[in-house]
Amino acid sequence: MGSAAVVVDDLRKRYGDKVAVDGISLRVEEGEIFGILGPNGAGKTTTVECVAGLRIGDEGSVRVHGLDPWTDRPALTRILGIQLQESRLQAKITVREALELWTALYDDPVAWPDLAERLGLTELLPQRYAKLSGGQQQRLSIALALVGRPRVVVLDELSTGLDPRARRDVWQLVRDVRAAGTTVLLVTHAMEEAQQLCDRIAIVDRGRIRALDTPTGLVDAAGPATTTTFRPSAPTDLEALRELPGVVSVHADDGRVVVTGADDTVLRLLPVLERQHVVPQSLRVEAGSLDTAYLDLTADPIEETV
């Protein structure tokens, strides 16, 4: 195991009677993209805000390259960048002024014009912050998190407000930042984003880690490997499909048949349909995904803390 960039040990945080973080422990290796995945209100943002020193945990400890973010905040700001899910700048500041201001805070910043170009901000440099769209504000927030060449960057709901092309461009930027040596702590509820970017993922629900593994490991550990869907051309004997080896479930959904099971399920399925004189129209076979893994891993309710 390599050198740890972030170590969280038994972190706990309450807001009144509400338990936001309930004993989270994790270790983020230097140079990895580590995802924290879960639904809204799961405790993801509170956890990374404690890592960034924006909140102080009630119990437990956090270290970022050996620094305690709750007592060493000035030192931490020199090595950690953060893009929050919700952040605001002064309404009248321009994009150029914000980039120049943030650049002046660091000893070895990246060239902000290059970063602005990568994030599609060049034509917006004279624009005041209040006049930016939500997606444009998001891209500026990402640029400000990266301009200081941080050793660790926290990206909270990275793709919020971004169109599909901008999202893909930002994903590539994150990969390039990691390749340059920055450790990325990515907070998201977007399954595709986590599966595309992360080396490892912690699935968090109600303040606790339910699973922690690589995307492939999470998918492999979570139930059926494939889902086959089709629209039958004639009435179909679903019970005969349920009896096939490797089939986990069969159900009808709005005129389509959905079969989940092992990788070779579709090969066993087609001869049975042929014998029933059923043509599987609009046939689709999908490999296991992080989405289905997440649903499987969080299917059982967690006991509430008394």
MIKOL-511196 format. One record per residue (C-alpha): residue in three letters; x, y, z. Coordinates in steps of 0.2 Angstrom, whole numbers, plus 5000, padded with zeros to 4 digits. Layout:
// residues N
AlaXYZ...
This chain:
// residues 306
Met500050005000Gly500750174995Ser500750335005Ala499150405011Ala498550575006Val496950575017Val496550475032Val494850485041Asp494750385057Asp493050355065Leu492350525060Arg490650575069Lys489650735067Arg487950785073Tyr486850935070Gly485750935085Asp484750765085Lys485250725067Val486750605065Ala487650665048Val489250565050Asp489150405060Gly490950335062Ile491650345045Ser493450285042Leu494350285026Arg496150305018Val496450385002Glu498050344993Glu499150474986Gly498750494967Glu497050404967Ile495350464962Phe494350414977Gly492450424976Ile491150454989Leu489450394982Gly487750404990Pro486050484990Asn485750664995Gly485850685014Ala486950535016Gly488350625025Lys489550645010Thr489750835010Thr489950845029Thr491350715028Val492350815015Glu491950975023Cys492850905039Val494250845028Ala494451025021Gly494351105038Leu492751195035Arg491851095049Ile492551015064Gly492050835069Asp491250795085Glu492350635087Gly493750555077Ser495150625067Val495650675050Arg497450695042Val497850765025His499650735021Gly499950735040Leu499050895043Asp497550915055Pro496351015045Trp495451075061Thr497051145069Asp498151175054Arg496951255042Pro498151395036Ala499451255031Leu498051155023Thr497451285012Arg499151285003Ile499051104998Leu497151074996Gly495851144984Ile494051124985Gln492551144974Leu490951144985Gln489251094979Glu488551264983Ser489751414983Arg489551594979Leu490751734974Gln490551924976Ala489251964963Lys490252104954Ile491852004952Thr492251954935Val492951784929Arg494651864926Glu494751954942Ala494251794952Leu495551684943Glu496951824945Leu496451844964Trp496551654967Thr498151634957Ala498951774968Leu498651664984Tyr499851524979Asp501751504977Asp501651394962Pro499951414953Val499551344936Ala499351464921Trp497551514923Pro497351564905Asp497651384900Leu496451324914Ala495151444908Glu495351374890Arg495151194896Leu493551244905Gly492751354892Leu492951514902Thr494051614890Glu492551704882Leu491751734899Leu493351824907Pro492452004907Gln490851934913Arg490251964931Tyr489951824942Ala488151864945Lys487851854926Leu488551684924Ser487351534922Gly487351394935Gly488451284923Gln489651434920Gln489851464939Gln490151284941Arg491651284929Leu492351434937Ser492251354954Ile493151204947Ala494551314940Leu494751404956Ala494951234965Leu496351184953Val497251344950Gly498351324965Arg499051164959Pro498451074975Arg499150904981Val497350854986Val495750924978Val493950894984Leu492650904970Asp490850904977Glu489550864964Leu490750904950Ser489450894936Thr488050994943Gly487351114929Leu488551044916Asp487950994899Pro488550824892Arg489950894882Ala490551004896Arg490450854908Arg491550744897Asp492850884896Val492850904914Trp493050724917Gln494550724906Leu495250874915Val495050774932Arg496050624924Asp497450744918Val497550824935Arg497750654943Ala499050604930Ala500050764936Gly500050704954Thr498550774962Thr497450664973Val495650684970Leu494250664982Leu492650654972Val490950674980Thr489450624969His487750544967Ala488050514949Met488350334946Glu489150354928Glu490350484934Ala490950374948Gln491150224937Gln492050324924Leu493250414935Cys493650324952Asp494950204956Arg493950164972Ile492250204979Ala491550214996Ile489650194996Val488950305010Asp487150295017Arg486450375032Gly488250425038Arg489050255037Ile490050165023Arg489050025016Ala490449965004Leu492150014999Asp493049934983Thr493449974965Pro492050004953Thr492249834946Gly492349754963Leu490749834969Val489849774953Asp490549604954Ala489949584972Ala488249644969Gly487049514962Pro486749474944Ala488049524930Thr486849564916Thr485049624912Thr484149574896Thr482649664891Phe481549644876Arg479749674869Pro478949504865Ser478049474849Ala476849354857Pro476249304874Thr477749224883Asp477849094897Leu478849184910Glu478949034921Ala479948944908Leu481249084908Arg481349084927Glu481848904927Leu483348934916Pro485048904924Gly485849074930Val484249174930Val483949274945Ser482349364941Val481049384927His479649514927Ala478549614915Asp478749804914Asp477649904903Gly477549784889Arg479349724891Val480149574899Val481649604910Val482749454914Thr484249474926Gly485549344928Ala487249274924Asp488349334909Asp487749194898Thr485849214902Val485449284885Leu486149134876Arg485049014886Leu483549134884Leu483449144865Pro483148954861Val481748954874Leu480949104866Glu481149024849Arg480248864855Gln478848974861His478849064844Val479249234852Val480349354843Pro481249464856Gln481049634848Ser482049784854Leu483249664862Arg484549744874Val485849664885Glu486649774898Ala488149724909Gly488149754927Ser488349934932Leu488750034947Asp486950094947Thr486249914950Ala487649884962Tyr487250034973Leu485349984973Asp485849804978Leu487049864992Thr485849995000Ala484249884998Asp484249845016Pro483849985028Ile485150035041Glu484750025059Glu484450205066Thr485650265079Val484750285096
